[in-house]
Amino acid sequence: MTDVRTGEAVAPPPGASARTRGVLGRLGPAGVAVTASGLLVNALGYVVPLLGARQLTAEGLSTLATVLAIGAIATVPGLGLQAALAVEWARHGGVPNASRGTAVTAAATGAVLLAGLPVFLVALRLPVLPVLLVAATTVAVVLASRWLGEFQGTKRFGLLALAMSMVAIGRYGGVVVGLVAGAGVTGSLALGAVVGWLLLPAIAVLARRSRPSGPAPGPAPSSTDGSPGHLTVRAVAGAGGATLAMLATSYADLILARGLLAPDQAGAYAVGAVLTKGALWAPQVVTLLVLPWLAQGSRRALAVALGAVSASGLVLVVASAVAGDLAMWMAGGGAYTSLGRYAAGFALVGALYAIAFVLVNAEVAAKVRWPGAPLWVALVGLVVATRMLSSPTVGSVLAASAGTATLAVLIMSVSLRLRRP
């Protein structure tokens, strides 16, 4: 195992391997619970535009979709906060300044949204009230990230799954009810904001009543930034930046394809990208669950995570290669079965980025200064590579994306190897 204070390899104490295997054995049941919660989150997020298309005018649907997209991007600081808190809880068993750090992160998120209000109103032609309501809901989501990070870091995965479901209900539940009731865009978003804020005290009570009296299991070394168990702006910014890099990189090829390819080819690429997203997000529960052990310097946990994610990717790539026409039919319908020869390539890109995300989270857990830097470099490389294509096609853009993903994994693997002797 590795000493998380010095990064040096040390001999594990007697019985450590058995304890680690026993702890990692919890990932199975925990994975089921968190996966079920993730499905609920995705289902509610899907229901909103589905109902909106039936209840709203085209202009109303566009407004709703746009403000929700803004809200989704604006929750990235909350994801960074959750990861940073999870690392501190796993390392130290407590974070004395969690309340203050959470308040600062939420306030900064709200301030950025308010600062961007003129852009939203003028460039995107959005009404002011829907933007403000989504900003209010987003701040509530960021505040809730405090307890998600605590549950994740202390390995209380059943409570993490429950809290994730509550956050999803707070984020989308009120909007769904509003749309069903015919409340329109503003009324539905207002109900969503109310539900989101009302659920915050319930999550806080759940955390307080379930908090163990003793410290969290695992080592409790001093923090590398000087204060034991102390949440820092750098940690939140680093984890948030890494999350943003993950999202930007995983969607970059799809956005570039729209600008480089003819409309029919861009549409075909969008269908293939469904396979990429499937291979990318299918094993992400492993990355979520393994973070506390990564924060405690467990090499075994990293090996298990990489093995599980790689196995998932291999299965999906092989299945796409064997049944490419079927995979494309399932992704986009009969009009796209002729693109079956590209199916394995799309799945490969997603599988590679899934591995990259495990490595990025290992860097977040180790509190590396810029954990998302390799992915930003990969993004720049992808843009340059695709711009150099003389006659872009679905195949050439896909090849550039696969090459970039491979390079990103190699760079992060080497970096991790150099940092961990």
C-alpha positions in Angstrom: 0.0 0.0 0.0 1.0 3.7 -0.3 1.5 6.2 2.5 -0.9 9.1 1.4 1.2 11.6 3.3 4.5 10.9 1.5 3.5 8.9 -1.6 6.1 6.2 -0.6 5.4 2.5 -0.7 5.1 1.0 2.7 4.4 -2.5 4.0 0.8 -3.1 4.9 0.0 -4.0 8.5 -1.0 -7.6 9.3 -4.4 -8.4 7.9 -4.6 -5.3 5.8 -5.1 -7.2 2.5 -7.9 -9.2 4.1 -9.6 -6.1 5.4 -9.2 -4.3 2.1 -10.8 -7.3 0.3 -13.6 -7.3 2.8 -14.2 -3.6 2.3 -14.1 -3.8 -1.5 -16.6 -6.6 -1.2 -19.1 -4.0 -0.2 -18.9 -2.5 -3.6 -21.3 -5.1 -5.0 -24.4 -4.3 -2.9 -23.4 -0.6 -2.8 -23.2 -0.6 -6.5 -26.7 -1.9 -6.9 -28.1 0.8 -4.6 -26.2 3.7 -6.2 -26.9 2.4 -9.7 -30.6 2.4 -8.9 -30.4 5.9 -7.6 -28.5 7.0 -10.7 -31.2 5.4 -12.9 -33.8 7.5 -11.0 -31.8 10.7 -11.6 -31.5 9.9 -15.3 -35.2 8.9 -15.6 -36.4 12.2 -14.0 -34.1 14.2 -16.2 -35.5 12.4 -19.2 -39.1 12.8 -18.2 -38.8 16.6 -18.0 -38.2 17.3 -21.7 -40.6 14.4 -22.6 -43.4 16.1 -20.7 -42.3 19.5 -21.9 -42.7 18.5 -25.5 -46.3 17.6 -24.8 -47.3 20.4 -22.5 -45.4 23.4 -23.8 -45.2 25.4 -27.0 -42.0 25.1 -29.1 -40.8 28.4 -27.6 -41.6 27.2 -24.1 -39.9 23.9 -24.6 -36.8 25.7 -26.0 -36.7 28.0 -22.9 -37.1 25.1 -20.5 -34.4 23.0 -22.2 -31.9 25.9 -22.3 -32.3 26.9 -18.7 -32.0 23.3 -17.5 -28.8 22.9 -19.6 -27.4 26.1 -17.9 -28.3 24.6 -14.6 -26.7 21.3 -15.4 -23.4 23.0 -16.3 -23.7 25.2 -13.2 -23.9 22.2 -10.9 -20.2 21.3 -11.7 -18.9 23.2 -8.6 -21.3 21.0 -6.6 -19.7 17.9 -8.0 -16.3 19.3 -7.3 -17.4 20.1 -3.7 -18.7 16.6 -3.2 -15.5 15.0 -4.4 -13.3 17.3 -2.3 -15.3 16.6 0.8 -15.4 12.9 0.1 -11.6 12.8 0.0 -11.3 14.8 3.3 -13.9 12.6 5.0 -12.1 9.4 3.8 -8.7 10.7 4.9 -9.6 12.3 8.2 -13.0 11.2 9.4 -14.2 14.8 9.5 -14.2 18.2 7.9 -14.5 21.0 10.5 -15.0 23.8 7.9 -17.5 21.9 5.7 -20.3 24.3 6.4 -18.3 27.4 5.5 -16.7 25.8 2.4 -20.1 24.7 1.2 -21.6 28.1 1.7 -18.8 29.8 -0.2 -19.1 27.3 -3.1 -22.9 27.8 -3.3 -22.6 31.6 -3.1 -19.9 31.7 -5.8 -22.1 29.5 -8.0 -25.1 31.8 -7.6 -22.9 34.9 -8.1 -21.6 33.5 -11.4 -25.1 32.7 -12.6 -26.3 36.2 -11.7 -23.3 37.8 -13.4 -24.1 35.8 -16.6 -27.7 37.1 -16.5 -27.2 39.8 -19.2 -25.7 37.2 -21.5 -28.6 34.8 -20.9 -31.2 37.5 -21.5 -29.6 39.0 -24.6 -27.6 36.3 -26.4 -30.0 33.4 -25.6 -33.2 35.5 -25.4 -34.3 33.9 -22.2 -36.9 35.4 -19.8 -35.4 36.6 -16.6 -37.6 34.7 -14.1 -36.9 31.1 -15.4 -33.1 31.9 -15.2 -33.4 33.1 -11.6 -35.5 30.1 -10.6 -33.0 27.7 -12.1 -30.2 29.6 -10.3 -32.1 29.1 -7.0 -32.5 25.3 -7.7 -28.8 25.0 -8.7 -27.7 26.7 -5.4 -29.8 24.1 -3.5 -28.2 21.3 -5.4 -24.7 22.6 -4.6 -25.6 22.9 -0.9 -26.8 19.3 -0.9 -23.4 18.2 -2.3 -22.0 18.7 1.2 -23.9 15.7 2.5 -23.4 13.6 -0.6 -19.6 14.1 -0.1 -19.9 13.1 3.5 -21.8 9.9 2.7 -19.4 9.0 -0.1 -16.3 9.7 1.9 -17.5 7.7 4.9 -18.6 4.8 2.7 -22.2 5.0 3.7 -23.3 4.1 0.3 -26.9 3.2 1.1 -27.4 6.7 2.5 -25.5 8.1 -0.5 -28.0 6.4 -2.8 -30.9 7.7 -0.8 -29.6 11.3 -0.7 -28.9 11.2 -4.5 -32.5 10.2 -5.0 -33.7 13.0 -2.8 -31.5 15.5 -4.7 -32.9 14.3 -8.0 -36.4 14.6 -6.7 -35.6 18.1 -5.5 -34.0 19.0 -8.8 -36.6 17.6 -11.2 -39.6 16.4 -9.2 -41.3 19.7 -8.7 -40.8 20.6 -12.4 -42.4 17.3 -13.4 -45.4 17.9 -11.2 -45.7 21.5 -12.5 -45.6 20.3 -16.1 -48.3 17.6 -15.5 -50.4 20.3 -13.8 -50.1 22.6 -16.7 -48.2 25.3 -14.8 -46.1 26.3 -17.7 -42.3 27.0 -17.7 -42.2 29.6 -15.0 -44.7 27.8 -12.7 -43.0 24.4 -13.1 -39.5 25.9 -12.4 -40.8 27.7 -9.4 -42.3 24.5 -8.0 -39.0 22.8 -8.7 -37.1 25.4 -6.7 -39.5 25.1 -3.8 -39.2 21.3 -3.6 -35.4 21.5 -4.0 -35.0 23.8 -1.0 -37.6 22.0 1.1 -35.6 18.7 0.8 -32.4 20.2 2.0 -33.3 20.1 5.7 -34.4 16.5 5.3 -31.0 15.5 3.9 -29.2 17.4 6.6 -31.2 15.6 9.3 -30.5 12.3 7.6 -26.7 13.1 7.8 -26.8 14.3 11.4 -28.7 11.3 12.7 -26.7 8.7 10.8 -23.3 10.2 11.6 -21.1 7.7 13.4 -19.7 8.7 16.8 -16.2 7.5 16.0 -13.9 8.4 13.1 -14.3 7.0 9.7 -12.4 3.8 8.9 -9.0 4.1 7.4 -5.8 6.1 8.0 -6.0 9.7 9.1 -2.8 11.4 8.0 -2.2 15.1 8.0 -3.4 17.0 5.0 -0.8 17.8 2.3 -2.0 21.4 2.3 -1.4 22.0 6.0 -4.7 21.6 7.8 -6.0 18.2 8.8 -9.5 17.6 7.4 -9.6 21.1 6.1 -11.6 21.9 2.9 -9.7 24.3 0.6 -10.7 26.4 -2.4 -7.9 24.7 -4.3 -9.3 21.2 -3.6 -12.9 22.2 -4.7 -11.6 24.0 -7.8 -9.3 21.1 -8.7 -12.1 18.5 -8.4 -14.6 20.8 -10.1 -12.2 21.5 -12.9 -11.6 17.8 -13.4 -15.3 17.2 -13.6 -15.7 19.9 -16.1 -12.8 18.5 -18.1 -14.5 15.1 -18.1 -17.8 16.5 -19.4 -16.1 18.8 -22.0 -13.8 16.1 -23.4 -16.5 13.4 -23.6 -18.8 15.7 -25.6 -16.2 17.4 -27.7 -16.2 15.1 -30.7 -20.0 15.3 -31.0 -19.8 19.1 -31.0 -16.9 19.1 -33.4 -18.7 16.7 -35.7 -21.6 19.0 -36.0 -19.4 21.8 -37.3 -17.2 19.7 -39.5 -19.6 17.2 -41.2 -22.5 17.6 -43.5 -25.9 17.5 -41.7 -26.7 13.9 -42.5 -23.2 12.8 -41.4 -23.4 14.9 -38.3 -26.7 13.2 -37.5 -25.1 9.8 -38.0 -22.2 10.7 -35.7 -24.7 11.8 -33.1 -26.3 8.3 -33.2 -23.0 6.6 -32.9 -22.2 8.9 -29.9 -25.0 7.1 -28.1 -22.8 4.0 -28.0 -19.9 6.2 -26.7 -22.0 7.5 -23.9 -23.2 4.0 -23.0 -19.6 2.7 -22.8 -18.6 5.8 -20.8 -21.3 5.9 -18.2 -22.1 2.2 -17.7 -19.2 1.6 -15.3 -19.2 5.1 -13.6 -20.7 3.8 -10.4 -17.4 2.0 -9.8 -15.5 5.3 -10.0 -18.0 6.9 -7.6 -17.8 4.2 -5.0 -14.0 3.6 -5.1 -13.0 7.3 -4.4 -12.8 6.9 -0.6 -10.3 4.0 -0.8 -8.3 5.9 -3.4 -8.2 8.8 -0.9 -6.7 6.4 1.6 -4.0 5.4 -0.8 -5.2 1.9 -1.7 -3.5 0.5 -4.7 -5.8 -2.5 -4.6 -8.8 -0.3 -4.9 -7.3 1.4 -8.0 -6.5 -2.0 -9.5 -10.1 -3.2 -8.9 -11.6 -0.1 -10.3 -9.4 -0.2 -13.4 -10.1 -3.9 -13.9 -13.9 -3.5 -13.5 -14.1 -0.5 -15.9 -11.8 -2.1 -18.4 -13.8 -5.3 -18.4 -17.0 -3.4 -18.9 -15.5 -1.5 -21.8 -14.1 -4.7 -23.4 -17.5 -6.4 -23.3 -19.2 -3.4 -24.9 -16.5 -3.0 -27.6 -16.6 -6.7 -28.5 -20.4 -6.8 -28.5 -20.4 -3.7 -30.8 -17.9 -5.3 -33.1 -19.8 -8.6 -33.3 -23.3 -7.0 -33.7 -22.5 -3.5 -35.0 -25.6 -3.3 -37.2 -27.8 -4.2 -34.2 -26.0 -1.7 -31.9 -26.6 1.1 -34.4 -30.2 0.1 -34.9 -30.8 0.2 -31.1 -29.1 3.6 -30.9 -30.9 5.3 -33.8 -33.2 3.0 -35.7 -33.2 1.2 -39.0 -31.9 4.2 -40.9 -28.5 3.9 -39.3 -27.8 0.1 -39.4 -25.4 0.7 -42.4 -23.1 2.5 -39.9 -22.5 -0.8 -38.0 -18.9 -0.9 -39.1 -18.3 2.2 -36.8 -20.0 0.8 -33.8 -17.0 -0.7 -32.1 -15.0 2.5 -32.6 -17.7 4.6 -30.9 -17.8 2.1 -28.0 -14.0 2.1 -27.8 -13.9 5.9 -27.4 -16.3 5.7 -24.4 -14.4 2.8 -22.9 -11.1 4.6 -23.1 -12.6 7.8 -21.5 -14.1 5.6 -18.7 -10.6 4.4 -17.9 -9.4 8.0 -18.1 -12.0 9.1 -15.6 -10.9 6.5 -13.1 -7.3 7.8 -13.4 -8.5 11.4 -13.0 -10.4 10.5 -9.8 -7.3 8.8 -8.5 -5.5 12.2 -9.0 -8.4 14.0 -7.3 -8.1 11.6 -4.4 -4.4 12.2 -4.2 -5.0 16.0 -4.2 -2.9 16.6 -7.2 -2.9 20.4 -8.1 -4.4 20.1 -11.6 -6.0 16.7 -11.9 -8.0 17.5 -15.1 -5.0 19.0 -17.0 -4.4 15.9 -19.2 -8.0 15.9 -20.3 -7.8 19.6 -21.2 -4.6 18.9 -23.2 -6.5 16.0 -24.9 -9.4 18.3 -25.7 -7.0 20.8 -27.4 -5.3 18.0 -29.2 -8.7 16.7 -30.5 -9.6 20.2 -31.8 -6.3 20.5 -33.6 -6.4 17.0 -35.1 -9.9 17.4 -36.4 -9.2 20.8 -37.9 -6.3 19.3 -39.8 -8.6 16.8 -41.6 -8.8 17.8 -45.3 -12.1 16.0 -46.0 -13.7 15.1 -42.6 -15.9 12.0 -42.5 -17.6 10.1 -39.8 -14.7 7.6 -39.8 -11.9 10.2 -39.7 -13.5 12.2 -36.9 -14.0 9.0 -35.0 -10.4 8.0 -35.6 -9.2 11.3 -34.3 -11.4 11.0 -31.2 -10.2 7.4 -30.5 -6.6 8.4 -30.9 -7.0 11.4 -28.6 -8.7 9.2 -25.9 -5.8 6.7 -26.2 -3.2 9.4 -25.8 -5.1 10.8 -22.7 -5.1 7.4 -21.0 -1.4 6.9 -21.7 -0.4 10.3 -20.4 -2.4 9.9 -17.2 -1.1 6.3 -16.7 2.5 7.5 -17.0 1.8 10.5 -14.7 0.2 8.2 -12.1 3.1 5.8 -12.4 5.7 8.5 -11.9 3.9 9.9 -8.9 3.4 6.5 -7.3 6.6 4.5 -7.0 
